[in-house]
Amino acid sequence: MRGVVYVAIFLASFSSYRSSAVKGGFLRAPPEAGDGHDFDALAFNIWRHRQFGFEWSEPEWRRPYERVAGYESLLERQSDYYPTTYRPPAAPTLMAVVYAVTDRSFAAWRVVHCAIMAAAVTVAAAVSAEIAGIAAAPVTMAIALTLPLLRLFAHEFRTEGLAALLVTLLAWTWVRNGKTGWTGIRCVASGLVLGALAMTRSIFLLWIPLTMFAPGADRSSGKGAWRGRAISVAVALLVIGPWWVRNCVVLEAFMPFGTQAAINLPAGFGPRALRFKGQWMSNPGDGAPEIAALKLDPVASEVRLAQYRSALALRWIREHPLDALRLMGLHMWQEVMPRRLPYPTGAWLLPVAALAAVYLRRSAGVGVIVLMVAANMLGIALTWSARGQFMAPVQPMLAALAGAMAVAVARRMIGFAGRLRRSAGGREAA
């Protein structure tokens, strides 16, 4: 029965997301400006040249953009191939697989991404069913399909869909561990998902220590699940470890996490960050013109810029600790309640989910979801706000909490109404 429900939820979600992409005219369009170009360029080079890096002058890569108006600024970029550590590898690698099968069909990737987001909704429905029963699953789906951010990112060339799926898979695994105990298979699965999550978005590295607080006992001994947690962490490190080594080799510097966070840190902490109230804005300054004037190769420039900007931001934090704390609060506030956006973000969901967490606090699995959302908020506080974008990967989990509460409240109201009827019937009989 549950399997049939989950298949129906996946098909309904996938159909909804794909329909939105078709109606919006997005399905066959080239990638969106910004992140989409980077991921497409990386995927192209993985597919064609078995290399992880950029080559902005590659004629074949540029051809789809030359046929469509609006990509003039992108086409101004020129460079030979160079490796990079600026983007994590999971999403472009998956994209490259789709390119290999479909000969770089943008429509195919968008369809696959719609399926990934639909799978995230389906797993979130399974999480809600673990908390409040199978009736919560379709309610969770209905809530998730109202969320504009999930619909927007379902068809875009970004990491949100894959991150949402991995977050919900991790939540489902940990909820199951909390209810039935850690098994060997779930220990390994948890580590694989956690490693893949960190390879999708570097900010999820903060979640690896979170594993040591995951609930559940070791099924074989009935004791605390320290062994299972340690196995999970070890597997996650084995997944991401080769990428860290590669980054240090490519950069010739001890920068295992790559350069993206370091290069963008002044956007989260500094005078510009205060001016934009914690929201990320493109940063053409802060050492970039001076480093470009040195005529270094692209990799050396990337390293130099990352070192310069991270030192600049850390020095500002030391000199302005109160402003830094204020910005941490602004990052979270702007992410939850972003302003002046051309689309709604589903900001109502977080307070509803918080209410649900209080209402369902005695239910197995609720605590770990709260812990994961709190870790996500900490990551936002330590970086910057992307005006709702960083909340998208946890929105299916928040929908799961809201869906479980709706069913639990309805069940209690039905039970209360039944007791009233029985009480009234007893009085009449007397």
Number of C-alpha atoms within 10 A of each C-alpha: 6 12 9 9 16 21 13 14 24 23 14 16 25 24 16 15 24 23 14 18 23 14 9 9 10 18 21 15 15 20 22 15 13 11 14 16 17 21 24 25 21 25 29 28 21 23 22 12 10 12 16 23 22 24 20 19 15 16 10 9 17 16 11 14 18 14 10 11 7 11 16 11 8 15 14 9 10 12 11 10 16 15 16 22 24 18 23 22 21 18 24 27 20 16 25 26 17 19 21 16 11 13 12 19 15 22 18 18 23 25 21 20 26 29 23 23 28 31 26 30 35 32 29 32 35 27 34 33 23 22 27 22 14 20 18 26 29 22 21 31 27 18 18 30 19 12 20 15 22 28 23 18 21 28 28 23 26 23 21 28 30 24 26 28 26 27 27 28 24 23 24 24 20 25 25 21 25 20 16 14 22 27 18 15 9 19 23 19 18 28 26 22 22 28 26 22 26 25 24 23 18 16 20 19 19 14 19 18 12 15 22 16 12 25 21 25 22 19 16 11 9 11 12 15 25 17 16 28 26 16 19 26 25 18 21 25 20 14 19 20 15 11 19 18 14 15 22 16 13 18 21 12 12 12 20 19 23 26 23 16 20 23 24 22 22 26 26 29 29 21 15 16 22 17 9 13 19 30 26 20 16 7 13 8 9 17 15 18 11 11 16 15 8 9 10 12 10 17 16 16 17 23 21 19 23 24 15 17 22 19 16 18 23 16 13 17 17 11 11 14 11 11 17 23 15 16 25 23 19 24 31 28 20 19 26 24 17 19 14 7 9 6 10 14 23 19 17 11 20 20 13 15 22 15 15 23 21 13 16 21 13 11 13 19 27 25 18 20 25 19 15 20 18 12 17 20 21 17 21 24 23 19 24 29 30 19 22 22 16 20 27 24 26 26 28 31 32 29 30 37 34 28 30 32 26 17 22 20 14 12 13 11 12 12 12 12 12 12 12 12 12 12 12 12 11 10 9 8 7 6
